[in-house]
Amino acid sequence: MRNICILIGLSCSISLSAQVHSSINNLVSNVGITGNVDGVYINEFHYDNSGSDSGEFVEVAGPAGTDLSTYKITLYNGGDQLKYQTLTLSGTIDNEGSGKGAVSFIISGIQNGAPDGIALSNSGSSSVQFLSYEGTITAADGDSNGVLSVDIGKSENSSTPIGYSLEYNEATTSWVNITNDSPGVLAQGPILSTAKNQIKGFKLYPVPASKGFINISSQHKTDMNVVVYDLLGKQIISTMLNDERLDVSMLDTGIYILTAFQEQSSTTKKIIIN
């Protein structure tokens, strides 16, 4: 038997390699829409809108204090089932209440579907979260190799207004279209758009902003406290606004989160600086 193994050692190695590769693929499981990868899950993303695609991002959520440096987001092309972009994550999930938080990552060039997919993976984990939109994909490479995606059942298109996104709603355990995206802010479904304590008549324009200022107004005539954060949660601006114009000339090009407080109410919006 030993002599036979020596004679066909190369064939034995090839066969064993194929078996191990197949077994590894079979061990990778997709946690789907309601699951998570070691506590972390895809919570919100935006990929298509009217005009040139703007403010594309993927947000992940999970337990506060989670180090994201071992996680990756992989984008898959539904046409050939192959990955076309991979991002190694960074930073730590903040505590936005109840021990949970979210971190958003700007990713330009997210493909517009029919179908395409997004996968979240963690080094050393046997699970991935492989979600898709406008159909399903069986990945042919990457950490999700051989895994079938789960279609979230919602999509965007070339008529989607800027500022909209797709978000996971934990209350209904389903994905929803929302009209007020909130990258980097742990919001569930359309809560930010419909909460009772929203500032009445709140308006913010232009978005994107390119002239060094943003106009902010509401039905109230009292002063408004405005705070602006970057996507890592760092406070950049904190000011009391009394003339309906916010100076943003100091902000670099990118996406920021603005929260306004007035008359015991608050509203959070995404702003884009071009």
N, C-alpha and C positions, 0 to 999 in steps of 0.2 A: 504493500500500500504506500509506503514511504517513497519507493522508486517511482511509482505512478504519479504521485503528487509533484515530485521533482520534474518529471517529464512534461507535465501539463500545468506547471506552476503558474505560467502566464495566464492560461485560460481560467484557472481557479481564481486568480486575483481579479480578473475582469468580472467574473460571475459574482464574486463576493462584493465587489465595489457596486455593481448594479443593484444587488439585494439591499445593501446598506442605504444607498441613495433612495431607493423606493421606500424603505422603512422610515427614513427620516421625513420624507414628504408626507407619509401617512400619519406621522405623529404630530404634524402641524395642524392645528384646528382653528377654525374661524369662529370667534365669539359672537359675531353677528351684530345686530343693531343694539341689543340690550346688554351685551356683555362688556368686558373691559380686559385690558392687557396689564396684568399686575396692578390693577386699580385705576389705570388711565384709559381714557376713551376719547374718540373723536366726537366733538360736541357741536361744532359749527363750521361751515365753510361757504365760500362764495367763488364762483368760477365764470359766470357769464352775465352780461348786461348790455343794454342798448349802447350803441357806439363802440368805441374801443374799450375792451375789458379793463376795468379799473378796480383797484383795491382787492385783488384776489388774495385769499388767505385760507388757512386751515387752523382751527382752534382745537386744543385738547384740554380736557378737564380731568380732575381727580383729587385725591387727598392732598391737603396742604402739606408742604414740605417735601413733596416728591421730587427727587433729582431726575431731570429729564435727559441727562447727558447720554444715557444708554439707549434711548428711544430713537426710532427713525420713522419718518413719513415717506412712503414710496408712492409715486403716482404711476398708474398703469394706463396704457393705451389699449382701448377695446378692439382696435383694428387688428393688431398683431399679438395681443395679450402680453406684451412686454413692458417692463418699466421704462419710463422716459425721464424721470427725475427722482432723485433721492435726497432727502434733507435729514441730516443728523441734528436732533433737537438739542437745546441748551436751556439753562436756567432752572429755576425751582418754582413749583406751583405755589402761589400765594394763598393766604387764607382770606376768602371773601365772605366768610360766614359759615357756621356749622362745620368747620374743618375742611372745607372744599374750596377750590378755586379753578382758574382757567388761564392758559397762556396761548396767545395767538402768534402765528408765524406767517409772515408775508411770503407768498410763493407766486411769482409771476409766471404766466404761461400755462396755467392749469387748463387742460383741454376741455372742449365744450360738449363732450358726450357723444352719445348714441352708439355704444356706451363708453364710459371711462371710469376709472376707479381710484380710490385712495386707501392705502393700507398703513396701519400703525403696528409697529413691532418693537420688541424689546430684546436686547442682547441676552441670550441664554433662556429665553422663554419659548415654550412649545405652542404658544397661542399668538394669533394675529387678529386684528380687527380689519377685515377687508370689506369695505363698503364700495358700492358703485351707484351710478346714476344713469338713467335712460337705458337700463338693461343690465345684464350680468356678464362677468368675465371669469375665465379660469386662467389664472396667472401662469405664465410659462417660464418665469425666472424670478429672481429676488427672494426675499424672505417668505413670500406667499406662493412660491412655486408649487403648482399643482392644486392650489386651493380655489374653490368657487366663491366668488363674491356674493354679497347680499345687496340687492337693489333697495335703496332707501325709499323708493316710491315717490320721490319729489324731484323736481328739476328746475333749472333756470333756462332762459333762452335769450335771443337777441333783442327781445322787447322788455326784459326785466330791468326796472329802474335801478340806477346806482343807489346804493344804500340798503338794498334787499340782500337776504342771504337764506341759507338753509340751516336749520338748527334742530338739534335733538331735544324733544320735550319729555322730561322724565315722568311727568304726571300722566302722560298718555302712552309712554314708551314707544313713541313714533317720531318721525321727522316731519317738520312743518316748514312752510315758507313764511318768513317774517319780513316786515316792511321797515325794520329798524335794526340793522345788524349791529353787533356789539363785540367785535374782536377783542379778546383779552378780558372780557367781563363775563362772569358765570351767570348767564340768564337762561331761563328755560322757556322755550317756545316764544310766544308773542308777549311775554310779560312786560317787557320794557315799553311796548307800544300801547298797552291797554291798562296798565296799573292805575288805580284810583288816585294815587298821589302824584300823578304827572302834572307838570306845570301847564295850566290851561292856555291854549293858543300859542304854544311854544313854536317858534320858527327860527331856523338857523340856515343862513345862506351867505355866499355861494359855497357849494360843495361839489367838486373840489375847489379849494381856494388858492388863488395864485397872485393876489395883489397885496398881501401883507395884512389883511384884516378879514374878519367874519362878522356879519350882522346877526345879532341875536335879539329877539323880541318876544313878548307874550301879551296876554290880556291884562296883566297886572302892570302898574306904573311904578312899583317900588324897585329899589336896587336889587340886583341879582348877583349872587356869589357864584363865580365860575372857576372851575378847577380843570386843568388839562393834564393828562397822563400820557406817557409813551406806552408802547405795547408790553414793556417789561414792568409796568406799574410805577415807574418813576414820575413824581410830580414835576411838571415843567412850568406850569402857570397856575397861580392862585390870585384872583383879583376880584374886587367888588365892581361890578359893571353898572354904570348909571347913564350911559349914553347910547346903548344898543350897538356898540361897535367894539369888538375884541381885537386887540393888536396881536397878530400871530407872526409878525415879521421875524421873530427870533427862532421860529421853528424850522427845522430842516425838512426837506421833502420826505413824505411818508404818511403813515396812518397814526392817528392819535385818538384817545378817548376823552370826550368832554362831558363833564357833569355839571349841571346848573342847579342851584338851590334858590328858591324864592317862595315866600308865603307858605312855609312849612311843606312845600312840595319839591320834588326834584325830577330832573329828566336827564338821561344819559344818551349821548349820540356819538357816532363815529364822525371824525372830521378827516379830510384828506388834504394834504398840502402838496401842491404841484410846484 
